[in-house]
Amino acid sequence: MKKLEIIIRPEKLENLKVILNCCKVGGMTVMSVMGCGNQKGAADIDLKGLKVLSMNLIPKIQATVVVDDGDVEELLSLLHESISSGKVGDGKVFVSPVDDIMRMRTGERGKKAL
């Protein structure tokens, strides 16, 4: 199993929900977050002859899902095709291994808990 932490532009959330539903992803956790990437969200500012990089935090959406190992490549491909605009700030997907899952209500473990 793999955990995908998907960070996207807020306006792409509906697209993400459609993709996850089509891929039969069982559930997701969504958070409003703030962040910046390599460009730090801003341009250089000149302060008394010194160039200072002003770091601005940009609003993003972070969705976390756990999927079976065999579904990861297809999901990543669909995310890239549907969410990417080809511009800076589209987001990132972090993929991590998941050792185990337990459903709190029933105690089911592993794939059954997905």
C-alpha beads as a LAMMPS data file, in Angstrom:
LAMMPS data file: protein, C-alpha beads

114 atoms
113 bonds

1 atom types
1 bond types

-500.0 500.0 xlo xhi
-500.0 500.0 ylo yhi
-500.0 500.0 zlo zhi

Masses

1 110.0

Atoms # bond

1 1 1 0.000 0.000 0.000
2 1 1 1.080 3.557 -0.683
3 1 1 0.083 6.906 0.811
4 1 1 -0.217 9.748 -1.686
5 1 1 -0.053 13.287 -0.362
6 1 1 -1.425 15.338 -3.242
7 1 1 -0.842 19.089 -3.123
8 1 1 -2.772 21.054 -5.753
9 1 1 -4.250 24.440 -6.585
10 1 1 -7.598 24.950 -4.787
11 1 1 -9.533 25.256 -8.058
12 1 1 -8.423 21.726 -9.048
13 1 1 -10.152 20.002 -6.104
14 1 1 -13.251 19.035 -8.111
15 1 1 -11.033 17.460 -10.801
16 1 1 -9.208 15.531 -8.085
17 1 1 -12.466 14.229 -6.621
18 1 1 -13.576 12.986 -10.050
19 1 1 -10.245 11.217 -10.633
20 1 1 -10.261 9.536 -7.222
21 1 1 -13.875 8.434 -7.685
22 1 1 -13.103 6.976 -11.136
23 1 1 -10.152 5.078 -9.658
24 1 1 -12.416 3.757 -6.879
25 1 1 -10.272 5.266 -4.132
26 1 1 -12.150 4.473 -0.929
27 1 1 -11.645 7.733 0.898
28 1 1 -9.537 10.822 1.300
29 1 1 -8.606 13.473 3.812
30 1 1 -8.530 17.058 2.517
31 1 1 -6.932 20.079 4.174
32 1 1 -6.493 23.709 3.221
33 1 1 -2.786 24.441 3.518
34 1 1 -0.354 27.249 2.708
35 1 1 3.042 26.759 1.126
36 1 1 5.544 27.604 -1.548
37 1 1 7.928 25.746 -3.805
38 1 1 11.257 26.571 -5.407
39 1 1 10.178 30.060 -6.432
40 1 1 9.165 30.919 -2.857
41 1 1 5.910 32.425 -4.102
42 1 1 7.374 35.870 -4.843
43 1 1 9.947 38.017 -6.613
44 1 1 13.091 39.706 -5.328
45 1 1 12.754 42.907 -3.303
46 1 1 15.517 45.520 -3.151
47 1 1 16.109 46.704 0.426
48 1 1 18.849 49.357 0.825
49 1 1 20.938 47.860 -1.951
50 1 1 20.436 44.272 -0.782
51 1 1 18.369 41.849 -2.782
52 1 1 16.024 39.983 -0.471
53 1 1 13.802 37.140 -1.529
54 1 1 10.345 37.687 -0.099
55 1 1 8.782 34.297 0.692
56 1 1 5.023 34.296 0.211
57 1 1 2.837 31.375 1.177
58 1 1 0.296 30.414 -1.471
59 1 1 -3.050 28.739 -0.629
60 1 1 -3.122 25.078 -1.672
61 1 1 -5.202 21.960 -1.069
62 1 1 -3.593 18.823 0.354
63 1 1 -5.428 15.547 -0.109
64 1 1 -4.170 12.330 1.448
65 1 1 -5.200 8.932 0.108
66 1 1 -3.984 5.374 0.584
67 1 1 -4.128 3.036 -2.392
68 1 1 -2.996 -0.442 -3.361
69 1 1 0.523 -0.599 -4.844
70 1 1 -0.853 -1.690 -8.228
71 1 1 -3.002 1.444 -8.553
72 1 1 -0.286 4.044 -7.975
73 1 1 1.088 4.442 -11.521
74 1 1 -2.344 4.770 -13.136
75 1 1 -3.432 7.286 -10.517
76 1 1 -0.259 9.369 -10.914
77 1 1 -0.717 9.379 -14.678
78 1 1 -4.356 10.513 -14.398
79 1 1 -3.416 13.215 -11.901
80 1 1 -0.742 14.566 -14.229
81 1 1 -3.051 14.527 -17.265
82 1 1 -6.002 16.151 -15.500
83 1 1 -4.510 18.467 -12.886
84 1 1 -1.326 19.787 -14.514
85 1 1 -1.510 23.097 -16.370
86 1 1 2.200 23.020 -17.146
87 1 1 2.760 26.156 -15.067
88 1 1 4.724 26.783 -11.894
89 1 1 2.606 26.119 -8.803
90 1 1 0.632 23.127 -10.096
91 1 1 1.679 21.156 -7.015
92 1 1 3.334 17.876 -6.105
93 1 1 2.464 14.316 -5.147
94 1 1 4.490 12.630 -2.415
95 1 1 4.345 8.818 -2.469
96 1 1 5.225 6.915 0.726
97 1 1 4.974 3.263 1.750
98 1 1 2.277 2.265 4.226
99 1 1 3.097 -0.732 6.410
100 1 1 -0.362 -1.336 7.780
101 1 1 -3.821 0.177 8.224
102 1 1 -6.462 -0.514 10.846
103 1 1 -10.101 0.478 10.564
104 1 1 -11.013 1.831 13.994
105 1 1 -14.656 0.695 13.919
106 1 1 -14.034 -2.990 13.102
107 1 1 -10.353 -3.602 13.763
108 1 1 -9.892 -4.801 10.155
109 1 1 -6.302 -4.534 8.978
110 1 1 -4.414 -4.183 5.686
111 1 1 -6.253 -4.029 2.343
112 1 1 -9.561 -4.852 4.046
113 1 1 -9.296 -1.560 5.951
114 1 1 -9.030 0.487 2.747

Bonds

1 1 1 2
2 1 2 3
3 1 3 4
4 1 4 5
5 1 5 6
6 1 6 7
7 1 7 8
8 1 8 9
9 1 9 10
10 1 10 11
11 1 11 12
12 1 12 13
13 1 13 14
14 1 14 15
15 1 15 16
16 1 16 17
17 1 17 18
18 1 18 19
19 1 19 20
20 1 20 21
21 1 21 22
22 1 22 23
23 1 23 24
24 1 24 25
25 1 25 26
26 1 26 27
27 1 27 28
28 1 28 29
29 1 29 30
30 1 30 31
31 1 31 32
32 1 32 33
33 1 33 34
34 1 34 35
35 1 35 36
36 1 36 37
37 1 37 38
38 1 38 39
39 1 39 40
40 1 40 41
41 1 41 42
42 1 42 43
43 1 43 44
44 1 44 45
45 1 45 46
46 1 46 47
47 1 47 48
48 1 48 49
49 1 49 50
50 1 50 51
51 1 51 52
52 1 52 53
53 1 53 54
54 1 54 55
55 1 55 56
56 1 56 57
57 1 57 58
58 1 58 59
59 1 59 60
60 1 60 61
61 1 61 62
62 1 62 63
63 1 63 64
64 1 64 65
65 1 65 66
66 1 66 67
67 1 67 68
68 1 68 69
69 1 69 70
70 1 70 71
71 1 71 72
72 1 72 73
73 1 73 74
74 1 74 75
75 1 75 76
76 1 76 77
77 1 77 78
78 1 78 79
79 1 79 80
80 1 80 81
81 1 81 82
82 1 82 83
83 1 83 84
84 1 84 85
85 1 85 86
86 1 86 87
87 1 87 88
88 1 88 89
89 1 89 90
90 1 90 91
91 1 91 92
92 1 92 93
93 1 93 94
94 1 94 95
95 1 95 96
96 1 96 97
97 1 97 98
98 1 98 99
99 1 99 100
100 1 100 101
101 1 101 102
102 1 102 103
103 1 103 104
104 1 104 105
105 1 105 106
106 1 106 107
107 1 107 108
108 1 108 109
109 1 109 110
110 1 110 111
111 1 111 112
112 1 112 113
113 1 113 114
